[in-house]
């Protein structure tokens, strides 16, 4: 018997109810086992997990609202104890592993690998001890719209499967750029799942593009300098080396993700996963994050098997290191609550270069039969093993001291919504109140000429800090910076951070001036202001001498005076999030 019970965010497929009739176990096959170049559709994947939940009380499946295409986003939880309360599980010392599949629906290795691993864990075909200390939270199929847009040709560079989904979702958004702006219903659902379970480790299964080489599995780990000293050092010196050794022992030797300028021979760089990306978003909450990137040109069956092996390897690592993982994360979260200085942007440190033994193919050139010009190819008859450069270090380019609190106007409801979805604690003012605060004036920024994921993203943002008394209204939001989500708060509310809400256009209205002047009206007022303010007159004359174009532009000279007069609106380019520093 299948029962549904109400839940705040949707419905829980209740497989753990005490009065549930257990269905006799049957071997549930998946399409991949019938044809190892075939991947499951969204509906096949969800049907599989519902059947599994009906057979095994250790599995719970939950709907978390609809995706952009109108189909529900699910979370599947594997809990050996049959307890599905994240708070209770955390109190018992369980490590929460979250796995996301098909964020790019044309890269479906994780969909099939996770189905196989789930079944094998339940049937004990792999060591079920792997669930003694771990609870696994699975999003079986994240980009449902892309999955339903199924075909054989969208992944030009990819070797199978026969049919697969599309990279964009139903709104043609790349969901792996949507974790801060949250333009999709998918991202709303993801945020709710992530913030409910607050995973210790996060995996987002992908398939690569780019160069050719011998490995089936490559790995993006959250950039360790950006992750922070405590977790970053642990990831680099303890966790990653063990994962690499374990995968090699399983005959699925890994390499760091091959992020190369042209060919791997010139060296590769660690990927800077900003918060717009899944792993960068997870890092804001001190989650150890990994993006397995199987190699596009390897057979689909090998990509599925290597993804399976990596997830199994992570579970093995948890089984041996659960207490250490919990301890190191607790320390990092405590530091996030209390530390005063935060880095908010980074650049590659080209003076620090590592190297490692890389197994590739010689890059060669031959005349193109189309253009006649040299074209690149990788010669599989010329494999090599040699050391290449690895640019694995970044340094901070922008650092801020956190304020005691931020104050956000209730007028910006889209920003408030996203803060709430991400578990940010805030309180509304109960009456109008004046505070002495720091405010930013946007002095300069560059805006992309072409749309990027539905936005015209701002970059190279320069701000001027101002100190002022400002009155806030009853209902405005006060956000103290003593929270475990401080990194999310700071990197979204500091306007010059690369993935701030300002950068993503949530505050663009402040960039437009609302009131102007008519020269024939303002001329007489301008004369009076110059007479009353000798310093202003002196500055005007100086600018005229230094700038010939300005000296010939009557309107520009009046505007210069206007912007220094009481008539100029003080809200123009004034970033409307205040920093309460005392």
C-alpha positions as CSV (number, residue, x, y, z in Angstrom):
1,X,0.0,0.0,0.0
2,X,1.3,3.5,-0.9
3,X,0.3,6.4,1.3
4,X,0.9,10.1,0.9
5,X,1.1,12.5,3.9
6,X,1.1,16.3,3.8
7,X,4.4,18.1,3.9
8,X,5.2,21.8,4.0
9,X,6.9,21.9,0.6
10,X,5.0,19.2,-1.2
11,X,4.2,15.5,-0.6
12,X,6.2,12.8,1.0
13,X,6.0,9.4,-0.6
14,X,5.9,7.6,2.8
15,X,7.7,4.3,2.6
16,X,8.6,4.3,6.3
17,X,5.1,4.3,7.7
18,X,4.7,1.5,10.3
19,X,1.4,0.2,8.8
20,X,2.8,0.0,5.3
21,X,2.5,-3.3,3.5
22,X,5.9,-4.2,2.2
23,X,5.8,-5.2,-1.4
24,X,7.7,-8.4,-2.2
25,X,11.1,-7.5,-3.5
26,X,11.6,-7.7,-7.3
27,X,14.6,-6.9,-9.3
28,X,13.9,-3.5,-10.9
29,X,15.9,-3.1,-14.0
30,X,16.8,0.3,-15.6
31,X,17.1,1.1,-19.3
32,X,20.9,1.2,-19.1
33,X,21.0,-2.5,-18.2
34,X,19.1,-3.4,-21.4
35,X,21.2,-1.2,-23.5
36,X,24.4,0.4,-22.1
37,X,24.2,3.3,-24.5
38,X,20.7,4.3,-23.2
39,X,19.8,6.6,-20.4
40,X,16.6,6.8,-18.4
41,X,14.0,9.5,-19.1
42,X,12.8,11.7,-16.3
43,X,9.6,9.7,-15.9
44,X,11.5,6.4,-16.0
45,X,13.9,7.6,-13.2
46,X,11.1,8.8,-11.0
47,X,9.1,5.6,-11.5
48,X,12.2,3.7,-10.5
49,X,12.6,5.5,-7.2
50,X,8.9,5.2,-6.4
51,X,9.1,1.5,-6.9
52,X,12.2,1.3,-4.8
53,X,10.6,3.3,-2.0
54,X,7.6,1.0,-2.1
55,X,9.9,-2.0,-1.5
56,X,12.4,-0.5,0.9
57,X,11.5,1.5,4.1
58,X,15.0,2.9,4.0
59,X,13.9,5.1,1.1
60,X,11.8,8.2,1.2
61,X,10.8,10.3,-1.9
62,X,9.5,13.8,-1.6
63,X,8.2,16.4,-4.1
64,X,9.5,19.9,-3.6
65,X,7.3,22.0,-5.9
66,X,7.1,22.2,-9.7
67,X,9.9,22.8,-12.1
68,X,9.6,25.4,-14.9
69,X,8.2,22.8,-17.2
70,X,5.4,21.9,-14.8
71,X,6.8,18.5,-13.5
72,X,7.8,18.1,-9.9
73,X,11.3,18.2,-8.5
74,X,12.0,15.2,-6.2
75,X,14.4,14.5,-3.5
76,X,15.1,10.8,-2.6
77,X,16.6,10.1,0.8
78,X,18.5,6.9,1.7
79,X,18.5,6.4,5.4
80,X,19.5,3.0,6.8
81,X,17.9,3.9,10.2
82,X,14.6,4.8,8.5
83,X,14.8,8.2,10.2
84,X,14.2,11.1,7.8
85,X,14.4,14.1,10.1
86,X,17.7,15.9,9.2
87,X,18.0,17.5,12.6
88,X,17.8,14.1,14.4
89,X,20.2,12.5,11.9
90,X,22.7,15.3,12.4
91,X,22.4,14.9,16.2
92,X,23.2,11.2,15.7
93,X,26.4,12.2,13.9
94,X,25.3,11.2,10.4
95,X,27.2,12.8,7.4
96,X,24.7,14.1,4.8
97,X,25.8,13.5,1.2
98,X,23.7,15.3,-1.4
99,X,23.9,14.2,-5.1
100,X,22.5,16.3,-7.9
101,X,21.9,14.7,-11.4
102,X,21.1,16.1,-14.8
103,X,21.6,19.8,-14.1
104,X,22.7,19.6,-17.8
105,X,20.2,17.0,-19.0
106,X,22.5,16.1,-22.0
107,X,25.1,14.9,-19.4
108,X,23.1,12.1,-17.8
109,X,25.7,9.7,-16.4
110,X,24.7,10.5,-12.9
111,X,21.0,9.7,-13.5
112,X,21.8,6.1,-14.3
113,X,24.8,5.6,-12.0
114,X,22.8,6.9,-9.0
115,X,19.8,4.6,-9.8
116,X,22.2,1.6,-9.9
117,X,24.0,2.6,-6.7
118,X,20.7,3.1,-4.9
119,X,19.5,-0.4,-5.9
120,X,22.8,-2.0,-5.1
121,X,22.9,-0.4,-1.6
122,X,19.4,-1.7,-0.9
123,X,20.1,-5.2,-2.2
124,X,23.4,-5.2,-0.4
125,X,25.3,-5.9,-3.7
126,X,27.7,-3.2,-2.4
127,X,28.6,-3.0,1.3
128,X,25.5,-1.6,3.0
129,X,27.8,-0.5,5.8
130,X,28.4,2.5,3.6
131,X,25.0,3.8,5.0
132,X,26.0,3.3,8.6
133,X,27.4,6.8,8.9
134,X,26.0,8.5,5.8
135,X,22.5,9.6,4.7
136,X,22.2,10.2,1.0
137,X,20.0,12.9,-0.5
138,X,19.5,12.5,-4.2
139,X,17.9,14.9,-6.8
140,X,17.2,12.2,-9.4
141,X,16.6,14.6,-12.3
142,X,17.1,18.3,-11.8
143,X,16.7,19.8,-15.3
144,X,13.4,18.2,-16.1
145,X,12.6,20.6,-19.0
146,X,15.9,19.9,-20.6
147,X,15.3,16.2,-20.0
148,X,12.0,16.3,-21.8
149,X,13.6,18.1,-24.7
150,X,15.2,14.8,-25.7
151,X,17.1,14.1,-28.9
152,X,20.3,12.7,-30.4
153,X,22.2,15.7,-31.6
154,X,22.5,18.5,-29.1
155,X,25.8,17.1,-27.6
156,X,27.9,17.3,-30.8
157,X,31.1,16.5,-29.0
158,X,29.7,13.6,-26.9
159,X,29.9,9.8,-27.5
160,X,26.4,8.7,-26.5
161,X,23.9,7.9,-25.2
162,X,21.7,7.3,-28.1
163,X,19.2,10.0,-26.9
164,X,19.7,12.6,-24.2
165,X,18.3,15.8,-22.9
166,X,19.2,19.4,-23.6
167,X,21.5,21.8,-21.7
168,X,18.9,24.6,-21.2
169,X,15.8,24.1,-19.1
170,X,12.2,25.0,-20.1
171,X,13.1,28.7,-19.9
172,X,16.4,28.0,-21.8
173,X,18.4,28.8,-18.7
174,X,21.6,27.0,-17.8
175,X,20.7,25.9,-14.3
176,X,24.3,25.8,-13.4
177,X,24.4,29.6,-13.5
178,X,21.2,30.1,-11.5
179,X,22.1,29.5,-7.9
180,X,22.3,33.1,-6.9
181,X,19.8,34.9,-9.2
182,X,17.2,32.0,-8.9
183,X,15.3,32.7,-12.0
184,X,13.9,29.2,-12.3
185,X,11.4,27.3,-10.2
186,X,14.0,24.5,-10.3
187,X,16.4,26.7,-8.4
188,X,13.8,27.5,-5.8
189,X,13.2,23.8,-5.2
190,X,16.9,23.1,-5.1
191,X,17.5,25.8,-2.5
192,X,14.7,24.4,-0.3
193,X,16.2,20.9,-0.5
194,X,19.7,22.1,0.1
195,X,18.8,24.3,3.1
196,X,16.6,21.7,4.7
197,X,19.4,19.1,4.6
198,X,22.5,21.4,4.8
199,X,24.7,18.7,3.3
200,X,28.3,18.1,4.6
201,X,29.3,16.9,1.1
202,X,27.8,17.8,-2.3
203,X,28.2,16.1,-5.7
204,X,26.9,17.5,-9.0
205,X,27.4,14.9,-11.7
206,X,28.4,16.2,-15.2
207,X,30.1,15.3,-18.5
208,X,33.0,17.4,-19.8
209,X,33.7,19.3,-23.0
210,X,37.2,20.2,-24.2
211,X,40.5,18.4,-24.8
212,X,41.1,14.7,-25.4
213,X,43.1,12.5,-23.0
214,X,43.2,9.0,-21.5
215,X,41.0,9.5,-18.4
216,X,37.3,8.7,-18.2
217,X,36.8,10.7,-15.0
218,X,38.0,14.3,-14.2
219,X,37.3,16.2,-11.1
220,X,36.4,19.8,-10.2
221,X,36.8,20.3,-6.4
222,X,35.7,23.6,-5.0
223,X,38.6,26.0,-5.4
224,X,40.4,25.5,-2.1
225,X,41.6,29.1,-1.5
226,X,38.0,30.3,-1.9
227,X,36.6,27.5,0.2
228,X,38.6,28.9,3.2
229,X,41.7,27.8,5.1
230,X,40.0,25.2,7.4
231,X,38.0,23.3,4.8
232,X,40.3,24.1,1.9
233,X,43.4,22.6,3.6
234,X,41.4,19.5,4.7
235,X,40.1,19.1,1.1
236,X,43.5,19.5,-0.5
237,X,45.7,17.6,1.8
238,X,43.5,14.8,3.2
239,X,40.2,14.2,1.3
240,X,41.2,14.7,-2.4
241,X,44.4,12.6,-2.2
242,X,42.4,9.7,-0.7
243,X,39.7,10.0,-3.3
244,X,42.2,10.0,-6.1
245,X,44.0,6.9,-4.7
246,X,40.7,5.0,-4.2
247,X,39.5,5.7,-7.7
248,X,42.9,4.5,-9.1
249,X,42.5,1.3,-7.1
250,X,39.1,0.8,-8.8
251,X,40.8,1.2,-12.2
252,X,39.1,4.6,-12.7
253,X,42.1,6.8,-12.4
254,X,41.1,10.5,-12.2
255,X,42.7,13.8,-13.2
256,X,41.8,17.4,-12.2
257,X,39.3,18.8,-14.6
258,X,41.2,19.7,-17.8
259,X,40.6,23.4,-18.0
260,X,43.1,24.4,-20.6
261,X,43.7,27.4,-22.8
262,X,44.3,25.3,-25.9
263,X,45.8,21.9,-25.1
264,X,46.8,20.3,-21.8
265,X,50.5,20.5,-22.8
266,X,50.4,24.2,-21.9
267,X,49.1,23.4,-18.4
268,X,45.7,23.4,-16.9
269,X,44.0,25.7,-14.3
270,X,41.8,25.1,-11.4
271,X,38.3,26.3,-12.1
272,X,37.1,29.3,-10.0
273,X,33.6,28.2,-9.1
274,X,31.8,31.4,-8.3
275,X,28.5,31.2,-6.3
276,X,26.5,31.1,-9.5
277,X,27.7,27.5,-10.0
278,X,26.4,24.6,-7.8
279,X,29.7,23.9,-6.1
280,X,30.4,27.6,-5.5
281,X,27.0,28.0,-4.0
282,X,27.5,25.0,-1.7
283,X,30.8,26.4,-0.6
284,X,29.0,29.5,0.7
285,X,27.6,27.2,3.4
286,X,30.9,25.4,4.2
287,X,29.9,22.3,2.2
288,X,32.7,20.2,0.7
289,X,31.7,20.2,-3.0
290,X,32.8,18.1,-6.0
291,X,31.8,18.1,-9.7
292,X,32.7,14.8,-11.3
293,X,33.1,15.5,-15.0
294,X,33.3,12.3,-17.1
295,X,35.1,12.6,-20.4
296,X,32.7,13.2,-23.3
297,X,34.5,11.0,-25.8
298,X,34.5,7.8,-23.6
299,X,31.7,5.3,-24.1
300,X,28.6,6.1,-22.1
301,X,28.8,2.8,-20.2
302,X,32.3,3.7,-18.9
303,X,31.1,7.2,-18.0
304,X,28.2,5.7,-15.9
305,X,30.5,3.1,-14.3
306,X,33.1,5.7,-13.3
307,X,30.4,8.0,-11.9
308,X,29.1,5.1,-9.9
309,X,32.6,4.3,-8.6
310,X,33.2,7.9,-7.5
311,X,30.0,8.1,-5.5
312,X,30.8,4.7,-3.9
313,X,34.3,6.1,-3.2
314,X,32.9,9.2,-1.4
315,X,30.6,6.9,0.7
316,X,33.7,4.8,1.6
317,X,35.5,7.9,2.6
318,X,32.6,9.0,4.8
319,X,32.5,5.6,6.5
320,X,36.1,5.9,7.5
321,X,36.2,9.7,8.3
322,X,32.7,10.7,9.4
323,X,33.8,12.1,12.7
324,X,36.6,14.1,11.1
325,X,34.2,15.5,8.5
326,X,31.7,16.6,11.1
327,X,34.4,18.1,13.3
328,X,36.1,20.1,10.5
329,X,32.8,21.5,9.2
330,X,31.7,22.5,12.7
331,X,35.0,24.4,13.1
332,X,34.5,26.1,9.7
333,X,30.9,27.1,10.4
334,X,31.9,28.5,13.8
335,X,34.6,30.5,12.1
336,X,32.1,31.8,9.6
337,X,29.9,33.1,12.4
338,X,32.6,34.9,14.2
339,X,35.4,36.0,11.8
340,X,35.4,39.7,10.8
341,X,37.1,39.7,7.4
342,X,35.8,38.0,4.3
343,X,37.3,37.7,0.8
344,X,34.7,38.3,-1.9
345,X,36.7,38.1,-5.1
346,X,39.8,36.2,-6.4
347,X,42.2,35.9,-9.3
348,X,44.6,33.2,-10.3
349,X,48.0,33.3,-8.6
350,X,50.3,32.7,-11.5
351,X,53.3,32.7,-9.3
352,X,52.3,29.5,-7.6
353,X,52.4,26.6,-10.0
354,X,52.0,22.9,-9.1
355,X,52.5,20.0,-11.5
356,X,51.3,16.5,-11.8
357,X,51.7,13.4,-14.0
358,X,49.2,13.7,-16.8
359,X,48.2,10.9,-19.2
360,X,47.2,12.5,-22.5
361,X,47.5,12.1,-26.3
362,X,49.9,14.2,-28.4
363,X,48.2,17.2,-29.9
364,X,49.0,17.5,-33.6
365,X,47.9,19.5,-36.6
366,X,46.9,18.6,-40.1
367,X,45.3,20.5,-43.0
368,X,41.5,20.9,-42.7
369,X,39.6,19.4,-45.6
370,X,37.2,22.3,-45.3
371,X,39.3,25.4,-44.8
372,X,42.7,24.1,-45.9
373,X,44.1,25.6,-42.7
374,X,45.7,23.7,-39.8
375,X,43.3,21.9,-37.6
376,X,43.9,20.3,-34.2
377,X,43.6,16.6,-33.5
378,X,44.7,14.3,-30.7
379,X,46.7,11.3,-31.9
380,X,45.5,8.1,-30.0
381,X,48.5,6.3,-31.5
382,X,50.7,8.6,-29.5
383,X,49.7,8.4,-25.8
384,X,52.0,10.0,-23.3
385,X,52.5,10.4,-19.5
386,X,54.3,13.5,-18.5
387,X,54.2,16.3,-15.9
388,X,52.2,19.4,-16.8
389,X,51.7,22.6,-15.0
390,X,48.6,23.0,-12.7
391,X,47.6,26.5,-11.7
392,X,45.8,25.5,-8.6
393,X,46.0,28.7,-6.5
394,X,44.0,31.9,-6.3
395,X,44.5,35.0,-4.3
396,X,42.0,37.5,-3.0
397,X,41.5,40.7,-4.9
398,X,38.7,42.2,-2.7
399,X,38.3,41.8,1.0
400,X,35.8,43.5,3.3
401,X,35.2,43.8,7.0
402,X,31.8,42.6,7.8
403,X,29.3,45.0,9.4
404,X,27.4,44.2,12.6
405,X,24.3,44.0,10.4
406,X,22.9,44.8,7.0
407,X,19.6,46.7,6.6
408,X,17.6,45.9,3.5
409,X,14.5,47.9,2.5
410,X,11.3,45.9,2.3
411,X,10.8,47.4,-1.2
412,X,13.3,44.9,-2.6
413,X,11.1,41.8,-2.1
414,X,12.9,39.7,-4.7
415,X,16.1,40.1,-2.7
416,X,14.3,39.4,0.6
417,X,12.7,36.2,-0.9
418,X,16.1,34.8,-1.9
419,X,17.6,35.6,1.5
420,X,14.7,33.8,3.2
421,X,14.9,30.7,0.9
422,X,18.6,30.4,1.9
423,X,17.8,30.3,5.6
424,X,19.1,33.8,6.4
425,X,17.8,35.0,9.8
426,X,16.4,38.4,9.8
427,X,14.0,40.6,11.7
428,X,11.7,43.4,10.7
429,X,11.9,46.8,12.3
430,X,8.8,47.4,14.5
431,X,8.9,51.2,14.0
432,X,10.7,53.8,11.9
433,X,14.2,54.2,13.2
434,X,17.3,56.3,12.3
435,X,20.7,54.6,12.3
436,X,24.2,55.8,11.6
437,X,25.2,53.6,8.8
438,X,27.7,53.1,6.0
439,X,26.3,53.3,2.4
440,X,27.9,52.7,-0.9
441,X,27.7,55.0,-3.9
442,X,28.2,53.1,-7.2
443,X,31.0,55.0,-8.8
444,X,31.6,52.8,-11.8
445,X,30.7,49.5,-13.4
446,X,30.8,47.7,-16.7
447,X,27.7,46.0,-18.1
448,X,27.8,43.2,-20.6
449,X,26.7,44.1,-24.1
450,X,25.0,40.8,-24.6
451,X,22.6,39.0,-22.3
452,X,24.0,36.3,-20.0
453,X,21.5,33.8,-18.6
454,X,18.7,36.4,-18.9
455,X,20.6,39.3,-17.4
456,X,23.1,42.0,-18.4
457,X,25.6,41.2,-15.8
458,X,27.6,44.0,-14.1
459,X,31.3,43.6,-13.7
460,X,34.3,45.7,-12.4
461,X,32.1,47.4,-9.9
462,X,33.7,50.3,-8.0
463,X,32.1,51.8,-5.0
464,X,32.6,54.8,-2.6
465,X,31.8,54.3,1.0
466,X,29.7,57.0,2.7
467,X,28.8,57.6,6.4
468,X,25.4,59.0,7.1
469,X,22.3,59.0,9.3
470,X,19.5,57.3,7.6
471,X,15.9,56.6,8.6
472,X,14.5,53.2,7.9
473,X,10.9,52.3,7.9
474,X,8.8,49.9,9.9
475,X,9.0,46.6,8.1
476,X,12.5,47.0,6.7
477,X,14.8,44.0,7.4
478,X,17.7,43.9,9.8
479,X,20.2,41.1,9.1
480,X,22.8,40.4,11.8
481,X,26.1,38.9,10.6
482,X,26.6,36.3,13.4
483,X,25.1,33.5,11.2
484,X,26.4,30.3,9.6
485,X,25.2,31.8,6.3
486,X,27.5,34.8,6.6
487,X,29.3,34.1,3.4
488,X,26.1,33.9,1.5
489,X,24.9,37.2,3.1
490,X,28.1,39.0,2.4
491,X,28.8,37.8,-1.1
492,X,25.3,38.6,-2.2
493,X,24.8,42.0,-0.4
494,X,28.3,43.5,-1.0
495,X,27.7,45.1,-4.4
496,X,31.2,44.7,-5.7
497,X,31.3,40.9,-5.2
498,X,31.1,39.1,-8.6
499,X,27.9,37.3,-7.9
500,X,26.2,40.0,-5.8
501,X,22.5,40.8,-6.2
502,X,23.7,44.1,-7.6
503,X,25.8,42.4,-10.2
504,X,22.8,40.3,-11.2
505,X,20.7,43.5,-11.8
506,X,18.4,43.3,-8.7
507,X,19.1,47.0,-8.0
508,X,19.3,48.4,-11.5
509,X,16.6,51.0,-10.7
510,X,19.1,53.0,-8.7
511,X,21.3,53.5,-11.7
512,X,18.7,55.7,-13.5
513,X,18.4,59.4,-12.6
514,X,14.7,60.4,-12.1
515,X,14.8,64.2,-12.1
516,X,16.7,66.6,-14.3
517,X,16.9,70.4,-14.9
518,X,16.1,72.8,-17.7
519,X,19.1,74.9,-18.4
520,X,17.1,78.2,-18.8
521,X,15.5,77.6,-15.4
522,X,18.6,76.4,-13.5
523,X,21.0,79.0,-15.0
524,X,20.1,81.7,-12.5
525,X,20.1,79.2,-9.5
526,X,23.6,78.0,-10.6
527,X,25.0,81.6,-10.6
528,X,23.7,82.0,-7.0
529,X,25.3,78.7,-5.9
530,X,28.6,79.8,-7.3
531,X,28.4,83.1,-5.5
532,X,27.5,81.3,-2.2
533,X,30.2,78.6,-2.6
534,X,33.6,80.0,-3.7
535,X,35.1,76.5,-3.5
536,X,32.5,75.2,-6.0
537,X,33.4,78.1,-8.3
538,X,37.1,77.4,-8.0
539,X,36.6,73.7,-8.8
540,X,34.5,74.5,-11.8
541,X,37.1,76.9,-13.2
542,X,39.8,74.4,-12.6
543,X,37.9,71.7,-14.5
544,X,37.3,74.1,-17.4
545,X,41.0,74.8,-17.7
546,X,41.9,71.1,-17.6
547,X,39.2,69.8,-19.9
548,X,38.7,71.6,-23.2
549,X,35.6,69.6,-24.2
550,X,34.1,70.4,-20.8
551,X,34.9,74.1,-21.2
552,X,33.0,74.2,-24.5
553,X,30.0,72.3,-23.2
554,X,27.5,74.7,-21.4
555,X,25.1,71.9,-20.4
556,X,28.0,69.9,-18.8
557,X,29.0,72.9,-16.7
558,X,25.5,73.4,-15.5
559,X,25.2,69.7,-14.7
560,X,28.5,69.9,-12.7
561,X,26.9,72.5,-10.5
562,X,23.5,70.7,-10.4
563,X,25.1,67.5,-9.1
564,X,26.7,69.5,-6.3
565,X,23.5,71.3,-5.3
566,X,20.6,70.3,-3.1
567,X,18.5,69.7,-6.2
568,X,20.4,66.6,-7.2
569,X,18.7,63.4,-6.0
570,X,20.8,61.7,-3.4
571,X,19.4,58.3,-4.2
572,X,21.0,58.2,-7.7
573,X,23.5,55.4,-7.6
574,X,23.2,55.1,-3.9
575,X,23.2,51.3,-3.2
576,X,20.1,50.8,-1.0
577,X,21.6,48.2,1.4
578,X,23.0,49.8,4.6
579,X,25.9,48.5,6.7
580,X,25.3,48.9,10.4
581,X,28.8,49.0,11.8
582,X,28.1,50.0,15.5
